[in-house]
């Protein structure tokens, strides 16, 4: 569920310029480069695309090290522009030494990013916006198989014995480092552990044929 599925080629918005291409109803919009500090004033063509076309409401957003520092700002920005589906894709690039590149999101930062977005979504936007990682995690809590095309046979025993392995399945092979583990292992473990109580509550509500949206009201009352 960590983004290893085979995806069709997507048109791409480059946030460092005004380029924003046309796309069809079957495509989602991939947004990359520096999403740090985006706003409608500095990127009017992105705002116009999102507001004018229902097809633009499905977004894939690449998260690098800089943009990972403003998770709630980025989430709110695209939410307020009318996005209804968000998939956050971590930028993971390795150097010749095997270490992550300076632009890559670090594992702890990736986990903190997902947790911060989840905290907003679970309290304000369930039923309004779908977030890929959250959808997939809930489906696994409900007993459905993980939708990921990765080979877990080459993973170290530490991964296969991990309590969150059923959710990440070792992540994409392209994200794995010399140890055989995902470069983002600590981040995913943090997110899946943190979100577990909320996911269990949503699963139980669905078992009772109730809406998981009820959790939002419970969380608001507990504040």
C-alpha positions as CSV (number, residue, x, y, z in Angstrom):
1,X,0.0,0.0,0.0
2,X,3.0,2.2,0.0
3,X,2.7,3.3,-3.6
4,X,4.2,0.4,-5.5
5,X,1.4,-0.2,-7.8
6,X,1.8,0.1,-11.6
7,X,0.4,3.5,-12.5
8,X,-0.3,5.0,-15.9
9,X,1.7,8.0,-17.0
10,X,0.3,11.1,-15.5
11,X,0.5,14.7,-16.6
12,X,2.6,16.8,-14.3
13,X,2.4,20.2,-12.7
14,X,5.8,21.7,-11.9
15,X,5.3,23.9,-8.8
16,X,8.5,25.8,-9.6
17,X,6.9,27.2,-12.8
18,X,3.5,28.1,-14.2
19,X,3.4,24.9,-16.3
20,X,0.2,22.9,-15.8
21,X,-0.9,20.5,-18.6
22,X,-4.3,19.3,-19.7
23,X,-5.4,15.8,-18.7
24,X,-8.3,13.4,-19.1
25,X,-11.0,12.0,-16.8
26,X,-9.0,8.8,-16.4
27,X,-5.9,10.5,-15.2
28,X,-4.9,12.0,-11.9
29,X,-2.6,15.0,-11.7
30,X,1.0,14.5,-10.5
31,X,2.4,17.5,-8.7
32,X,6.1,17.5,-8.1
33,X,9.2,19.6,-7.4
34,X,9.0,22.1,-4.5
35,X,5.5,22.2,-2.9
36,X,7.0,24.3,-0.1
37,X,4.9,27.4,0.5
38,X,2.5,27.0,-2.4
39,X,-0.4,29.4,-2.6
40,X,-3.0,30.6,-5.1
41,X,-1.3,33.9,-5.7
42,X,2.0,32.3,-6.7
43,X,0.5,29.4,-8.7
44,X,-2.7,30.7,-10.3
45,X,-2.7,28.1,-13.1
46,X,-2.7,25.2,-10.7
47,X,-5.6,26.8,-8.8
48,X,-7.5,27.4,-12.0
49,X,-7.0,23.8,-13.2
50,X,-8.2,22.4,-9.9
51,X,-11.3,24.7,-9.7
52,X,-12.3,24.4,-13.4
53,X,-12.0,20.7,-14.0
54,X,-13.5,17.9,-11.9
55,X,-10.8,15.6,-13.3
56,X,-8.2,17.7,-11.5
57,X,-9.6,16.8,-8.2
58,X,-7.4,13.6,-8.1
59,X,-3.9,14.5,-7.2
60,X,-0.6,12.7,-6.7
61,X,1.8,15.0,-4.8
62,X,5.5,14.2,-4.5
63,X,6.8,15.0,-1.0
64,X,10.5,16.0,-0.7
65,X,12.5,17.0,2.3
66,X,11.5,20.7,2.2
67,X,7.8,20.1,1.5
68,X,7.7,17.5,4.3
69,X,8.1,20.3,6.8
70,X,4.7,21.7,6.1
71,X,2.3,18.8,6.0
72,X,-0.9,20.5,7.2
73,X,-0.3,23.6,5.0
74,X,0.1,21.5,1.9
75,X,-2.9,19.3,2.8
76,X,-5.1,22.3,3.5
77,X,-4.0,24.1,0.3
78,X,-5.1,21.3,-2.0
79,X,-8.2,20.5,0.1
80,X,-9.3,24.1,-0.1
81,X,-8.8,24.1,-3.8
82,X,-11.4,21.3,-4.1
83,X,-9.2,18.1,-4.3
84,X,-11.2,15.0,-3.4
85,X,-8.4,12.4,-3.7
86,X,-4.8,12.8,-2.5
87,X,-1.9,10.4,-2.9
88,X,1.4,11.6,-1.3
89,X,4.5,10.0,-2.9
90,X,7.7,10.2,-1.0
91,X,10.8,11.3,-2.9
92,X,13.5,8.7,-2.3
93,X,16.8,9.0,-4.1
94,X,20.1,7.5,-3.1
95,X,23.6,8.7,-3.7
96,X,26.6,6.6,-4.7
97,X,27.4,6.2,-1.0
98,X,24.0,4.6,-0.4
99,X,22.7,7.5,1.7
100,X,19.6,9.4,0.9
101,X,20.1,12.5,-1.3
102,X,19.6,15.9,0.3
103,X,16.3,16.4,-1.5
104,X,14.9,13.1,-0.3
105,X,12.4,13.0,2.5
106,X,13.9,11.4,5.6
107,X,12.2,8.5,7.3
108,X,11.3,10.4,10.5
109,X,10.0,13.3,8.4
110,X,7.9,11.0,6.2
111,X,6.3,9.5,9.3
112,X,5.6,12.9,10.9
113,X,4.2,14.1,7.6
114,X,1.7,11.3,7.3
115,X,0.7,11.6,11.0
116,X,0.1,15.4,10.7
117,X,-2.1,15.0,7.7
118,X,-3.9,12.1,9.3
119,X,-4.7,14.1,12.4
120,X,-6.4,16.8,10.2
121,X,-8.2,14.3,8.0
122,X,-9.6,12.1,10.7
123,X,-11.0,15.1,12.6
124,X,-12.2,17.3,9.7
125,X,-12.4,15.5,6.3
126,X,-13.5,11.9,6.5
127,X,-16.2,11.4,3.9
128,X,-15.0,14.5,2.0
129,X,-11.5,13.6,0.9
130,X,-9.9,10.3,0.2
131,X,-6.2,9.9,1.1
132,X,-4.5,6.9,-0.6
133,X,-2.5,5.7,2.4
134,X,-5.4,6.0,4.8
135,X,-7.8,4.1,2.4
136,X,-5.3,1.3,2.0
137,X,-4.6,1.0,5.7
138,X,-8.3,0.8,6.6
139,X,-8.9,-1.8,3.9
140,X,-6.1,-4.0,5.5
141,X,-7.6,-3.5,9.0
142,X,-10.8,-4.8,7.5
143,X,-9.2,-7.9,6.3
144,X,-8.6,-7.1,2.6
145,X,-5.3,-8.0,1.0
146,X,-2.7,-5.3,0.5
147,X,-2.8,-3.7,-3.0
148,X,0.9,-3.7,-3.5
149,X,3.1,-5.4,-6.1
150,X,6.3,-6.0,-4.2
151,X,8.4,-9.1,-3.6
152,X,8.8,-9.7,0.1
153,X,10.9,-12.8,-0.3
154,X,14.2,-10.8,-0.4
155,X,13.4,-8.9,2.8
156,X,15.3,-9.6,6.1
157,X,13.5,-11.5,8.8
158,X,13.3,-8.3,10.8
159,X,10.9,-7.0,8.2
160,X,8.7,-10.1,7.9
161,X,8.4,-10.3,11.7
162,X,7.6,-6.6,12.1
163,X,4.1,-5.8,13.5
164,X,3.4,-3.4,10.6
165,X,4.7,-5.7,7.8
166,X,1.1,-6.5,6.7
167,X,0.6,-2.8,5.9
168,X,3.9,-1.9,4.1
169,X,5.1,-5.3,2.8
170,X,8.6,-3.9,2.9
171,X,7.7,-0.9,0.7
172,X,8.8,-0.7,-3.0
173,X,12.1,-2.4,-3.9
174,X,13.4,0.9,-5.3
175,X,13.1,2.4,-1.8
176,X,15.2,-0.4,-0.2
177,X,18.7,0.3,1.1
178,X,21.7,-1.9,1.7
179,X,20.2,-3.6,4.8
180,X,17.3,-4.8,2.6
181,X,14.8,-2.6,4.5
182,X,13.0,0.4,3.2
183,X,14.7,3.7,3.6
184,X,11.4,4.9,5.0
185,X,10.9,2.0,7.4
186,X,10.9,4.1,10.6
187,X,8.4,6.6,9.1
188,X,6.0,4.0,8.1
189,X,6.2,2.2,11.4
190,X,5.5,5.5,13.2
191,X,2.4,6.2,11.0
192,X,0.9,2.7,11.2
193,X,1.4,2.5,15.0
194,X,0.0,6.0,15.6
195,X,-3.0,5.5,13.4
196,X,-3.9,2.0,14.7
197,X,-6.4,3.1,17.4
198,X,-8.3,5.2,14.9
199,X,-8.2,2.6,12.2
200,X,-9.5,0.0,14.7
201,X,-12.4,2.3,15.7
202,X,-13.3,2.8,12.0
203,X,-13.2,-0.9,11.3
204,X,-15.4,-1.6,14.3
205,X,-17.9,1.0,13.2
206,X,-18.1,-0.5,9.7
207,X,-18.6,-4.0,11.2
208,X,-21.7,-2.6,13.0
209,X,-22.9,-1.2,9.7
210,X,-22.2,2.3,10.9
211,X,-20.3,5.1,9.2
212,X,-16.7,5.6,10.2
213,X,-17.4,9.3,9.9
214,X,-18.9,8.9,13.4
215,X,-15.3,8.9,14.7
216,X,-15.0,12.6,13.8
217,X,-17.7,13.5,16.2
218,X,-16.2,11.4,18.9
219,X,-12.8,13.0,18.5
220,X,-14.3,16.5,18.6
221,X,-16.2,15.7,21.8
222,X,-13.0,14.4,23.4
223,X,-11.0,17.6,22.7
